[in-house]
């Protein structure tokens, strides 16, 4: 790896870092642009919270099988071509979901969203891990900061578009077109496929070591919280606290802003405090912040609570993925294993909260995120065991 990026190779490495940052940003922007319009989709199709939760389960059905497959594809072909294809498929799938005329079509479209999201998430994280190895220091959190800033931009612009009365279909189609063009423009700067393509005979799937299992459990809890904020924050503000559509979008924007801010400093904090201490602190902040917001149950308190979840959870998943990328068994398969466990929480969490909300109310159901954030703090030692210290080269 070091030889590949020495001398003149440093300029392609820096260009690849910028390109991967752009892919992460575009992914967050497209995703947030859609999720802040979920209340409008729910209203247009006259769906209750239970049926909406069932529809969101379609994302799980598409994504979970695609993630292990992506690990094999990265090992076989390298992450670059997989990033290129999935960066075009994902905005296309979001457009199909935005145009869905009924529940069956919406579920089918969300299956496509999940499958393309799984391909993109694993492949872009694998490529980011390869770039990080070239830098020989922690930079994974910076990529996830780009995703969060993309989410912030998507949520903020989505709130403005919703307040202006622009329809969901026109909004999401415009975002999809811009994202596809931008992804095509940065593709040429990605590292060559050979940078992380597995050698002949390399395992297609990661062996479930104790370290990977621990990282997977942490990631499951964290991404369930992220998925809950993405799919239910706007619904909670709009339906439970009776805010307007513009203010409802501010819930995910607050979450995205603090998550992006935390991730900007995540790599340095992990080096200064150690990954286990950082994860323990983050889980505590997320649990305390959301519990406060839900118990006070005012729009301002809810925004503070969502912001606390974003800040607390911000660096945990990047830390877990960085550790997975350094694990034995190949970058692609190891990241696919941890990502699959994590995104299982991301994808099944929102429908689970929907079913709980149907039985109780949404403000009660969201306490599941509080409980799992406490679990993250308790299990923080797993990240410390799985994460190694990076050598301090700097560029």
BAKEFI-154327 format. One record per residue (C-alpha): residue in one letter; residue number from 0; x, y, z. Coordinates in steps of 0.25 Angstrom, whole numbers, always signed. Layout:
<recs>
{rec A, NUM, {X, Y, Z}}
...
</recs>
This chain:
<recs>
{rec X, 0, {+0, +0, +0}}
{rec X, 1, {+11, +10, +4}}
{rec X, 2, {+18, +8, -9}}
{rec X, 3, {+6, +10, -17}}
{rec X, 4, {+4, +24, -12}}
{rec X, 5, {+18, +29, -11}}
{rec X, 6, {+24, +40, -19}}
{rec X, 7, {+15, +44, -31}}
{rec X, 8, {+4, +35, -25}}
{rec X, 9, {+1, +45, -14}}
{rec X, 10, {-6, +54, -23}}
{rec X, 11, {-16, +43, -28}}
{rec X, 12, {-18, +40, -13}}
{rec X, 13, {-22, +54, -10}}
{rec X, 14, {-31, +54, -22}}
{rec X, 15, {-37, +41, -18}}
{rec X, 16, {-40, +46, -4}}
{rec X, 17, {-47, +58, -10}}
{rec X, 18, {-55, +49, -19}}
{rec X, 19, {-59, +40, -8}}
{rec X, 20, {-63, +52, +1}}
{rec X, 21, {-72, +57, -11}}
{rec X, 22, {-78, +43, -12}}
{rec X, 23, {-81, +43, +3}}
{rec X, 24, {-87, +57, +2}}
{rec X, 25, {-96, +53, -10}}
{rec X, 26, {-101, +41, -3}}
{rec X, 27, {-105, +49, +10}}
{rec X, 28, {-111, +60, +2}}
{rec X, 29, {-120, +50, -7}}
{rec X, 30, {-124, +42, +5}}
{rec X, 31, {-128, +54, +14}}
{rec X, 32, {-135, +61, +2}}
{rec X, 33, {-144, +49, +2}}
{rec X, 34, {-146, +46, +17}}
{rec X, 35, {-151, +60, +20}}
{rec X, 36, {-162, +58, +10}}
{rec X, 37, {-167, +45, +16}}
{rec X, 38, {-178, +53, +24}}
{rec X, 39, {-183, +58, +10}}
{rec X, 40, {-182, +44, +4}}
{rec X, 41, {-190, +38, +16}}
{rec X, 42, {-201, +49, +15}}
{rec X, 43, {-202, +47, +0}}
{rec X, 44, {-204, +32, +1}}
{rec X, 45, {-212, +33, +14}}
{rec X, 46, {-203, +24, +22}}
{rec X, 47, {-204, +22, +37}}
{rec X, 48, {-191, +20, +44}}
{rec X, 49, {-192, +5, +44}}
{rec X, 50, {-193, +4, +29}}
{rec X, 51, {-182, +14, +27}}
{rec X, 52, {-173, +6, +36}}
{rec X, 53, {-177, -6, +28}}
{rec X, 54, {-173, +1, +15}}
{rec X, 55, {-160, +5, +21}}
{rec X, 56, {-157, -9, +24}}
{rec X, 57, {-156, -10, +8}}
{rec X, 58, {-142, -3, +10}}
{rec X, 59, {-137, -14, +19}}
{rec X, 60, {-142, -25, +9}}
{rec X, 61, {-133, -19, -2}}
{rec X, 62, {-121, -14, +6}}
{rec X, 63, {-118, -26, +15}}
{rec X, 64, {-115, -36, +4}}
{rec X, 65, {-108, -26, -4}}
{rec X, 66, {-97, -22, +6}}
{rec X, 67, {-90, -36, +7}}
{rec X, 68, {-91, -37, -8}}
{rec X, 69, {-84, -23, -9}}
{rec X, 70, {-73, -29, +0}}
{rec X, 71, {-71, -40, -10}}
{rec X, 72, {-72, -30, -22}}
{rec X, 73, {-61, -21, -16}}
{rec X, 74, {-52, -33, -13}}
{rec X, 75, {-54, -38, -27}}
{rec X, 76, {-54, -25, -35}}
{rec X, 77, {-49, -14, -26}}
{rec X, 78, {-58, -3, -20}}
{rec X, 79, {-57, +7, -31}}
{rec X, 80, {-66, +1, -41}}
{rec X, 81, {-76, -3, -30}}
{rec X, 82, {-76, +12, -25}}
{rec X, 83, {-78, +17, -39}}
{rec X, 84, {-90, +8, -42}}
{rec X, 85, {-97, +10, -29}}
{rec X, 86, {-95, +25, -29}}
{rec X, 87, {-104, +25, -41}}
{rec X, 88, {-114, +15, -36}}
{rec X, 89, {-117, +21, -23}}
{rec X, 90, {-123, +34, -28}}
{rec X, 91, {-130, +27, -38}}
{rec X, 92, {-137, +18, -28}}
{rec X, 93, {-141, +30, -19}}
{rec X, 94, {-148, +36, -31}}
{rec X, 95, {-156, +23, -33}}
{rec X, 96, {-160, +24, -18}}
{rec X, 97, {-164, +38, -19}}
{rec X, 98, {-173, +35, -31}}
{rec X, 99, {-180, +23, -25}}
{rec X, 100, {-195, +24, -26}}
{rec X, 101, {-199, +14, -15}}
{rec X, 102, {-194, +5, -4}}
{rec X, 103, {-190, -7, -12}}
{rec X, 104, {-182, +2, -22}}
{rec X, 105, {-176, +9, -11}}
{rec X, 106, {-171, -3, -4}}
{rec X, 107, {-165, -9, -17}}
{rec X, 108, {-158, +5, -19}}
{rec X, 109, {-152, +5, -5}}
{rec X, 110, {-147, -9, -8}}
{rec X, 111, {-139, -3, -19}}
{rec X, 112, {-135, +8, -10}}
{rec X, 113, {-129, -1, +0}}
{rec X, 114, {-122, -10, -10}}
{rec X, 115, {-115, +2, -17}}
{rec X, 116, {-112, +8, -3}}
{rec X, 117, {-106, -5, +2}}
{rec X, 118, {-97, -5, -11}}
{rec X, 119, {-93, +10, -9}}
{rec X, 120, {-90, +9, +6}}
{rec X, 121, {-81, -3, +6}}
{rec X, 122, {-73, +1, -6}}
{rec X, 123, {-71, +16, -3}}
{rec X, 124, {-67, +12, +11}}
{rec X, 125, {-57, +1, +6}}
{rec X, 126, {-51, +12, -4}}
{rec X, 127, {-50, +22, +8}}
{rec X, 128, {-43, +11, +16}}
{rec X, 129, {-33, +9, +5}}
{rec X, 130, {-30, +24, +4}}
{rec X, 131, {-29, +24, +19}}
{rec X, 132, {-18, +13, +18}}
{rec X, 133, {-11, +22, +8}}
{rec X, 134, {-11, +33, +18}}
{rec X, 135, {-6, +25, +29}}
{rec X, 136, {-14, +32, +39}}
{rec X, 137, {-29, +33, +44}}
{rec X, 138, {-38, +40, +33}}
{rec X, 139, {-50, +32, +33}}
{rec X, 140, {-58, +41, +42}}
{rec X, 141, {-56, +52, +32}}
{rec X, 142, {-63, +44, +21}}
{rec X, 143, {-75, +42, +30}}
{rec X, 144, {-75, +57, +33}}
{rec X, 145, {-77, +59, +18}}
{rec X, 146, {-89, +50, +18}}
{rec X, 147, {-94, +58, +30}}
{rec X, 148, {-92, +71, +23}}
{rec X, 149, {-99, +66, +11}}
{rec X, 150, {-111, +61, +20}}
{rec X, 151, {-111, +75, +26}}
{rec X, 152, {-111, +82, +13}}
{rec X, 153, {-122, +72, +8}}
{rec X, 154, {-131, +74, +20}}
{rec X, 155, {-129, +89, +20}}
{rec X, 156, {-132, +91, +5}}
{rec X, 157, {-144, +80, +6}}
{rec X, 158, {-150, +88, +17}}
{rec X, 159, {-150, +101, +9}}
{rec X, 160, {-155, +93, -3}}
{rec X, 161, {-166, +87, +5}}
{rec X, 162, {-170, +101, +11}}
{rec X, 163, {-171, +106, -3}}
{rec X, 164, {-181, +96, -7}}
{rec X, 165, {-173, +89, -17}}
{rec X, 166, {-177, +74, -19}}
{rec X, 167, {-169, +62, -15}}
{rec X, 168, {-167, +57, -29}}
{rec X, 169, {-162, +69, -35}}
{rec X, 170, {-152, +72, -23}}
{rec X, 171, {-147, +58, -22}}
{rec X, 172, {-145, +56, -38}}
{rec X, 173, {-137, +69, -38}}
{rec X, 174, {-128, +65, -27}}
{rec X, 175, {-126, +51, -34}}
{rec X, 176, {-122, +58, -47}}
{rec X, 177, {-112, +67, -40}}
{rec X, 178, {-106, +55, -32}}
{rec X, 179, {-104, +46, -44}}
{rec X, 180, {-97, +57, -51}}
{rec X, 181, {-88, +60, -40}}
{rec X, 182, {-85, +46, -37}}
{rec X, 183, {-81, +44, -52}}
{rec X, 184, {-71, +56, -51}}
{rec X, 185, {-64, +51, -39}}
{rec X, 186, {-63, +36, -43}}
{rec X, 187, {-50, +38, -51}}
{rec X, 188, {-42, +43, -38}}
{rec X, 189, {-45, +30, -30}}
{rec X, 190, {-33, +20, -28}}
{rec X, 191, {-32, +9, -38}}
{rec X, 192, {-39, -4, -36}}
{rec X, 193, {-26, -11, -33}}
{rec X, 194, {-24, -2, -20}}
{rec X, 195, {-33, -11, -12}}
{rec X, 196, {-37, -23, -21}}
{rec X, 197, {-34, -36, -14}}
{rec X, 198, {-24, -45, -19}}
{rec X, 199, {-27, -59, -25}}
{rec X, 200, {-32, -68, -14}}
{rec X, 201, {-35, -57, -4}}
{rec X, 202, {-48, -59, +4}}
{rec X, 203, {-60, -53, -1}}
{rec X, 204, {-67, -52, +13}}
{rec X, 205, {-60, -48, +26}}
{rec X, 206, {-59, -58, +37}}
{rec X, 207, {-67, -54, +49}}
{rec X, 208, {-56, -52, +59}}
{rec X, 209, {-59, -47, +73}}
{rec X, 210, {-54, -33, +69}}
{rec X, 211, {-63, -32, +57}}
{rec X, 212, {-75, -37, +65}}
{rec X, 213, {-73, -26, +75}}
{rec X, 214, {-72, -16, +65}}
{rec X, 215, {-85, -21, +58}}
{rec X, 216, {-93, -20, +71}}
{rec X, 217, {-88, -6, +74}}
{rec X, 218, {-91, -2, +59}}
{rec X, 219, {-105, -8, +60}}
{rec X, 220, {-109, +0, +72}}
{rec X, 221, {-103, +13, +67}}
{rec X, 222, {-109, +12, +53}}
{rec X, 223, {-123, +8, +58}}
{rec X, 224, {-122, +22, +65}}
{rec X, 225, {-118, +29, +52}}
{rec X, 226, {-129, +22, +44}}
{rec X, 227, {-139, +26, +55}}
{rec X, 228, {-135, +41, +54}}
{rec X, 229, {-136, +40, +39}}
{rec X, 230, {-149, +34, +37}}
{rec X, 231, {-157, +39, +50}}
{rec X, 232, {-151, +52, +54}}
{rec X, 233, {-160, +60, +44}}
{rec X, 234, {-172, +51, +47}}
{rec X, 235, {-171, +53, +62}}
{rec X, 236, {-170, +68, +61}}
{rec X, 237, {-181, +69, +50}}
{rec X, 238, {-191, +59, +56}}
{rec X, 239, {-188, +59, +71}}
{rec X, 240, {-184, +73, +74}}
{rec X, 241, {-192, +79, +63}}
{rec X, 242, {-181, +88, +56}}
{rec X, 243, {-182, +92, +41}}
{rec X, 244, {-174, +84, +30}}
{rec X, 245, {-163, +94, +30}}
{rec X, 246, {-160, +93, +45}}
{rec X, 247, {-162, +78, +44}}
{rec X, 248, {-150, +77, +34}}
{rec X, 249, {-142, +85, +45}}
{rec X, 250, {-142, +72, +53}}
{rec X, 251, {-133, +64, +44}}
{rec X, 252, {-125, +77, +41}}
{rec X, 253, {-121, +79, +55}}
{rec X, 254, {-117, +64, +56}}
{rec X, 255, {-109, +65, +44}}
{rec X, 256, {-102, +78, +48}}
{rec X, 257, {-97, +73, +61}}
{rec X, 258, {-94, +59, +55}}
{rec X, 259, {-85, +66, +44}}
{rec X, 260, {-79, +75, +55}}
{rec X, 261, {-75, +63, +63}}
{rec X, 262, {-69, +56, +51}}
{rec X, 263, {-61, +68, +47}}
{rec X, 264, {-53, +65, +60}}
{rec X, 265, {-55, +50, +62}}
{rec X, 266, {-42, +46, +57}}
{rec X, 267, {-34, +55, +66}}
{rec X, 268, {-43, +52, +78}}
{rec X, 269, {-41, +37, +75}}
{rec X, 270, {-26, +39, +76}}
{rec X, 271, {-26, +48, +88}}
{rec X, 272, {-36, +40, +97}}
{rec X, 273, {-35, +26, +91}}
{rec X, 274, {-47, +20, +83}}
{rec X, 275, {-53, +13, +95}}
{rec X, 276, {-54, +25, +103}}
{rec X, 277, {-60, +33, +92}}
{rec X, 278, {-70, +23, +89}}
{rec X, 279, {-74, +22, +104}}
{rec X, 280, {-76, +37, +104}}
{rec X, 281, {-83, +38, +91}}
{rec X, 282, {-94, +28, +96}}
{rec X, 283, {-96, +35, +109}}
{rec X, 284, {-98, +48, +102}}
{rec X, 285, {-108, +42, +92}}
{rec X, 286, {-116, +35, +102}}
{rec X, 287, {-117, +47, +112}}
{rec X, 288, {-120, +57, +100}}
{rec X, 289, {-132, +49, +94}}
{rec X, 290, {-138, +46, +108}}
{rec X, 291, {-138, +61, +111}}
{rec X, 292, {-145, +64, +98}}
{rec X, 293, {-155, +53, +99}}
{rec X, 294, {-159, +56, +113}}
{rec X, 295, {-160, +71, +112}}
{rec X, 296, {-168, +69, +99}}
{rec X, 297, {-167, +83, +93}}
{rec X, 298, {-162, +86, +79}}
{rec X, 299, {-150, +94, +84}}
{rec X, 300, {-147, +82, +94}}
{rec X, 301, {-148, +72, +83}}
{rec X, 302, {-139, +80, +74}}
{rec X, 303, {-129, +79, +86}}
{rec X, 304, {-131, +65, +88}}
{rec X, 305, {-129, +61, +73}}
{rec X, 306, {-116, +70, +73}}
{rec X, 307, {-111, +62, +85}}
{rec X, 308, {-113, +49, +78}}
{rec X, 309, {-105, +54, +66}}
{rec X, 310, {-94, +59, +74}}
{rec X, 311, {-93, +46, +83}}
{rec X, 312, {-94, +36, +71}}
{rec X, 313, {-86, +44, +61}}
{rec X, 314, {-72, +37, +62}}
{rec X, 315, {-76, +23, +67}}
{rec X, 316, {-79, +17, +54}}
{rec X, 317, {-67, +23, +46}}
{rec X, 318, {-58, +18, +58}}
{rec X, 319, {-64, +4, +56}}
{rec X, 320, {-62, +4, +41}}
{rec X, 321, {-48, +9, +42}}
{rec X, 322, {-45, -3, +51}}
{rec X, 323, {-52, -12, +42}}
{rec X, 324, {-44, -7, +30}}
{rec X, 325, {-31, -11, +38}}
{rec X, 326, {-36, -25, +41}}
{rec X, 327, {-31, -38, +35}}
{rec X, 328, {-38, -44, +23}}
{rec X, 329, {-39, -32, +14}}
{rec X, 330, {-44, -18, +14}}
{rec X, 331, {-57, -21, +6}}
{rec X, 332, {-62, -33, +13}}
{rec X, 333, {-59, -28, +27}}
{rec X, 334, {-66, -15, +25}}
{rec X, 335, {-77, -22, +18}}
{rec X, 336, {-79, -31, +31}}
{rec X, 337, {-79, -19, +41}}
{rec X, 338, {-88, -10, +31}}
{rec X, 339, {-98, -21, +30}}
{rec X, 340, {-99, -22, +45}}
{rec X, 341, {-100, -7, +46}}
{rec X, 342, {-110, -5, +35}}
{rec X, 343, {-118, -16, +40}}
{rec X, 344, {-121, -7, +51}}
{rec X, 345, {-122, +5, +42}}
{rec X, 346, {-133, -2, +34}}
{rec X, 347, {-141, -10, +44}}
{rec X, 348, {-141, +1, +54}}
{rec X, 349, {-150, +11, +47}}
{rec X, 350, {-161, +0, +44}}
{rec X, 351, {-160, -5, +58}}
{rec X, 352, {-162, +9, +64}}
{rec X, 353, {-174, +10, +55}}
{rec X, 354, {-180, -3, +60}}
{rec X, 355, {-177, +2, +75}}
{rec X, 356, {-183, +15, +72}}
{rec X, 357, {-196, +9, +67}}
{rec X, 358, {-197, +1, +80}}
{rec X, 359, {-193, +13, +89}}
{rec X, 360, {-189, +27, +83}}
{rec X, 361, {-177, +31, +75}}
{rec X, 362, {-171, +39, +87}}
{rec X, 363, {-171, +26, +95}}
{rec X, 364, {-166, +18, +84}}
{rec X, 365, {-154, +27, +82}}
{rec X, 366, {-149, +23, +96}}
{rec X, 367, {-143, +10, +89}}
{rec X, 368, {-132, +19, +84}}
{rec X, 369, {-129, +24, +98}}
{rec X, 370, {-128, +9, +103}}
{rec X, 371, {-119, +5, +91}}
{rec X, 372, {-110, +18, +93}}
{rec X, 373, {-108, +13, +108}}
{rec X, 374, {-104, +0, +102}}
{rec X, 375, {-94, +6, +93}}
{rec X, 376, {-87, +13, +105}}
{rec X, 377, {-87, +0, +113}}
{rec X, 378, {-81, -8, +101}}
{rec X, 379, {-71, +2, +97}}
{rec X, 380, {-59, -7, +101}}
{rec X, 381, {-62, -15, +88}}
{rec X, 382, {-58, -3, +79}}
{rec X, 383, {-45, -2, +87}}
{rec X, 384, {-42, -17, +85}}
{rec X, 385, {-45, -16, +70}}
{rec X, 386, {-38, -3, +67}}
{rec X, 387, {-23, -1, +66}}
{rec X, 388, {-15, +12, +67}}
{rec X, 389, {-11, +18, +54}}
{rec X, 390, {+4, +21, +51}}
{rec X, 391, {+5, +36, +50}}
{rec X, 392, {+9, +40, +36}}
{rec X, 393, {+3, +53, +32}}
{rec X, 394, {-1, +59, +19}}
</recs>
